[in-house]
Structure formats: structure tokens, C-alpha cells
Amino acid sequence: MQLQLPDAGATAALAERVFGLLPDDTAGWILLLEGELGSGKSTFARAMIVKMGHSGPVPSPSYTLVEPYRLAGRIIYHVDLYRVTAEDELRYLGWSELDDGLRIVEWPDRVPALRQQADICIELRYAGSGRAADIDGLSARGRQLVSKLNAITTSLQD
């Protein structure tokens, strides 16, 4: 699925739509956010975290690597792998202990094997003065969500 995102507001709206399609229990879900620096990964993650009920700043986890949020019966882990150089470093992040929540992962290309575990991959890229998103379902439940997102988006454009 491909979408044009003319501005940061459109990126935030996409995050809110994706959130609206997630089940109440998001434990174990993995959402990958790929793209160049400045392409909207953090904008997307912040919008989703705010939509889930967080108020206040949503700092980039560039230095902490993982920022946890406990919101309305859900746990979200905002993960930034930019500084990760090898797959075995995930062990030091406590990766296996994060399966009790939704993992929103920026820079997943640092650990290519994550695609095998993930449900959805959203690649954000520059497109003229705005951005574009390529959205892929990587698991059965991820493909279901992307199919629903496509139906909603198509009906909004009609």
C-alpha cells in the first residue's frame, strides 16, 4: 500500500488511523518504521503514542534506545536502533522482555532479522515537498490490518 503524505499532519493522521485498527491487546505487536533521517519516523511514533493517551513530551529514544509508555492498559516501547551495530546487541536492550507491549521500532534496518518477527513495516520517504509511505503487512495479522487500512483510506479518498 502506498500513500502520499503532504505534511507532518498527514503523517500523524496515518499513525492515528493505524492505531485505530490495532486490537485492544497489542502485546507482541512489532511496527517497523524505516526511512532516511527526517523522513517522519519520529513524527509517526509520537503521534501514535499521543493517540494512545500520552500527554507531555515524547522524547526520541536515540540515546536511551528504548522509551517505555504505560497507557490505558497498554504498554508501548518506542525503540530506536540507530546506534545498534549488531543483532546481538538487542539482548542488552532486553528485547525479549519487551513482548508484553507494542514495539514501535525506528531504524530496523540495523537489525534486518527483525522483519521476520514484525507485523507491519512502514517505509517513509521524501516525495517532493512532502513524504510518501509504503506500508507492508509482514505477518498474517499485519496483512489484515494493512488491508483494513487500505479500505479505509480508499473510502476517504472517494
C-alpha positions in Angstrom: 0.0 0.0 0.0 1.3 3.5 -0.9 0.2 6.8 0.4 1.2 10.4 -0.2 1.8 12.4 3.0 1.9 16.1 2.0 2.9 17.3 5.5 3.6 16.3 9.1 -0.2 16.4 9.9 -0.8 13.7 7.3 1.9 11.5 8.8 0.3 12.0 12.2 -3.2 11.2 10.8 -1.8 8.0 9.3 -0.4 7.0 12.7 -3.8 7.7 14.3 -5.5 5.5 11.6 -3.1 2.7 12.2 -3.7 3.0 16.0 -7.4 2.8 15.4 -7.0 -0.5 13.6 -4.8 -2.2 16.3 -6.5 -4.6 18.6 -7.1 -3.7 22.3 -4.3 -6.1 23.2 -1.2 -5.0 21.3 1.2 -7.2 23.3 3.7 -8.8 21.0 3.0 -6.5 18.0 6.0 -5.0 16.2 5.7 -2.0 13.9 8.9 -1.1 12.0 9.5 2.5 10.8 12.1 2.7 8.0 13.3 5.8 6.2 16.0 8.4 5.9 16.8 10.9 8.6 14.0 13.4 8.8 11.5 11.3 6.7 8.9 11.2 9.5 9.6 8.2 11.6 9.6 10.1 14.9 6.6 12.1 13.8 4.7 8.9 13.2 5.8 7.3 16.5 5.0 10.4 18.6 1.5 10.8 17.0 0.7 7.1 17.8 1.9 7.4 21.4 -0.1 10.6 21.9 -3.2 9.0 20.3 -2.8 6.1 22.8 -3.2 8.6 25.6 0.2 10.0 26.5 0.3 13.7 27.4 3.6 15.6 27.5 6.8 15.3 25.5 7.7 12.2 23.6 11.5 12.3 23.5 13.4 10.5 20.8 15.0 7.3 22.2 18.2 8.0 20.2 20.3 7.8 23.4 18.2 5.7 25.7 17.4 3.3 22.8 14.1 2.3 24.5 11.4 4.6 25.9 8.5 2.8 27.6 5.0 4.1 28.0 2.2 2.6 30.1 -1.0 4.0 28.8 -4.7 3.0 29.3 -3.9 -0.7 29.9 -1.3 -0.8 27.1 2.4 -0.8 27.1 4.3 0.8 24.2 8.0 0.6 23.7 9.4 3.3 21.4 12.7 1.8 20.2 15.5 3.5 18.2 18.2 1.2 16.8 20.2 3.9 15.1 23.2 3.3 17.4 22.9 -0.5 17.3 25.6 -2.1 15.2 24.9 -5.8 15.5 21.9 -8.0 16.1 23.3 -9.5 19.3 23.1 -6.0 20.9 19.3 -6.5 21.1 20.0 -8.8 24.0 21.4 -5.9 26.0 18.3 -3.9 25.3 16.2 -6.6 26.9 14.4 -7.2 23.6 12.9 -10.5 24.6 11.4 -8.8 27.7 9.5 -6.2 25.5 7.0 -8.7 24.1 4.4 -7.6 26.7 3.8 -4.4 24.7 3.6 -2.8 21.2 7.1 -2.2 19.9 7.5 0.8 17.6 10.9 0.4 16.1 12.9 3.2 14.3 15.9 2.2 12.2 15.1 -1.5 12.0 17.5 -1.9 9.1 20.2 -2.0 11.7 18.9 -5.5 12.6 17.5 -7.0 9.3 16.3 -10.1 11.1 13.5 -8.1 12.8 11.4 -8.2 9.6 10.9 -11.9 10.3 9.3 -11.1 13.7 7.5 -7.9 12.7 3.8 -7.4 11.8 3.9 -4.1 9.8 6.7 -2.2 8.1 6.1 1.5 7.2 8.8 3.0 5.0 8.7 6.7 4.9 10.5 8.6 2.2 10.8 12.1 0.7 8.3 12.8 -2.1 8.7 16.3 -3.5 8.0 18.8 -0.7 6.1 16.1 1.4 6.6 12.5 2.2 5.3 9.1 1.0 4.7 5.9 2.9 4.9 2.3 1.7 3.1 0.1 4.1 3.5 -3.7 4.1 1.9 -6.3 6.3 4.6 -8.8 7.3 2.6 -11.2 9.4 -1.0 -12.6 8.9 -2.3 -10.1 11.4 -0.2 -7.3 9.9 -1.6 -8.0 6.4 -5.1 -7.9 7.8 -4.5 -4.5 9.4 -3.0 -3.2 6.1 -6.0 -4.5 4.2 -8.4 -2.7 6.5 -6.2 0.5 6.4 -6.3 0.3 2.6 -10.1 0.0 2.6 -10.5 3.0 5.0 -8.1 5.1 3.0 -9.7 4.3 -0.3 -13.1 5.3 1.1 -11.8 8.6 2.5 -10.4 9.4 -1.0 -13.7 8.7 -2.8 
